[in-house]
């Protein structure tokens, strides 16, 4: 049998199989057998020459593309082309010409009526007995309905998802509304909304409780029912003004507002008002806070404050009274202690002048004891009283620009007799021409004290000197002696009250241990500092600073 | 040049000068009187500031020595009263201070004192300051 332009299964094999399986098949023509299979296929099976002319067209092709076999066979396949797909199809055809199969590629084709078709296309080369490609077999499966179904399904899924989302939103809104309702109902403050006529349209649970009404009972009452009678006059007008102003504000600023309970009792409140527009309607929302407890607490606090203030004033008065007493006592004691000593010293000095009568040596020695011990005692009293006054803040300094040389000279001259009586020389360096900011009197007191100490702790034949140097904004003043010195580890302690180091060259302790403490206080009060550099047996250098210029 | 030389009554630069002394302490008054009289001065002593104007009227002092142990806010007014007496208008006032540091010398100067003599008073210091003031007033 001469082969058709289509390739079929080999007849011998088929004959063998049909003979063994079905007697009915034995008489069937193989071409008709094959044609029957092709015709019964739901897919379009199309034969095509290499130049694109349709050579065979089955029933499936008619169903899918709308053309009958008579209409299609002999036409070129361009009747099925969809604009824009040519390039893709050409690429597949090129592969086919290489002898390759192309399976299941989706491509858009055109129905006879012109509408778009989505098909899955498989292409196979048709070869002759020599293996030459003589045509193309195309199997096209219509995917349009399948795709439409898939799209529909996707759309339904999408709609379902949307529906679920809407349900979730609706559920969320319901939950939110419930929470908002709970929040509103159980807010710590009463919340009341009234319309433009003053009728209560919203009242939360707290409002009912606060005003002594049953839940819901407030609705439809006029808001004036919640206002004490004394404050009702003009309330309508106030509400109208508030609605016209249309702005949130506290009510009755600076006033003590009160609200009225159902039982007629009143209580203090704070009210905040907000205007609300709903379409053409205007409302006022009032947030009302019961401030009874706060007011009571304020009253209690005020009472307590007044009590404390009274107590404080009393204590302050008592402290002032005690301070005055102390000052008076200090003044009195200082007077009482000093006065007799002053006269003892004065009369001793007078006797020493021997105006009335000549004294013998013994009497002169006794008189000298009286004078020295009296002066010593007077020094102690003065130191104690002076320090006490400084520490009590009772000392007022009169700082001014002071010429250092003149003050140092006065101090040196004041202790010179004492130093010379101990055979200690006193020197004032010429380099003292500095101005310092100081209280002249207190500066002299510091210098006198340091010089006196130097003379006291310097053996006969030694010396005490004063010098100064400028150090930036300060002047450093040094009182140096050639005395017994101070152990290095005690240098820091010599400025402490009552602290005494070692003994004088004559082996006795002298003084109160207050002189250097007073010096430190006075120097620091004048904006300076004081220190000592010394070694045992090597003399001492007491240094202090004072501001050199007015800052 | 000042001198600490002692003078006998009726002699020396202070002789016949008049001093009015006001001090609350009997012994201090006696000490002051003794030293000044020993130097030839006539001395009137009173025990308080309030006695000073009356004494000054009668005594017409050349110098007045006032104890300022109890100097207070009212003291300047009392001094002004004293100054208003014709006999005391230009008389030097010497403050007898309880210490060299108190009352502050500058406040004494502001109050109208010509000098401050800190206690304890010695014959030398008293003589020197009175002499200086009388020399200045002369």
Interface residues (C-beta under 8 A of the other chain):
Chain A: X331 X334 X335 X338 X339 X340 X341 X342 X343 X345 X346 X347 X349 X350 X353 X355 X374 X375 X378 X382 X386 X396 X398 X441 X442 X445
Chain B: X6 X25 X27 X28 X31 X34 X35 X38 X69 X70 X98 X99 X100 X101 X104 X105 X106 X119 X120 X121 X122 X123 X124
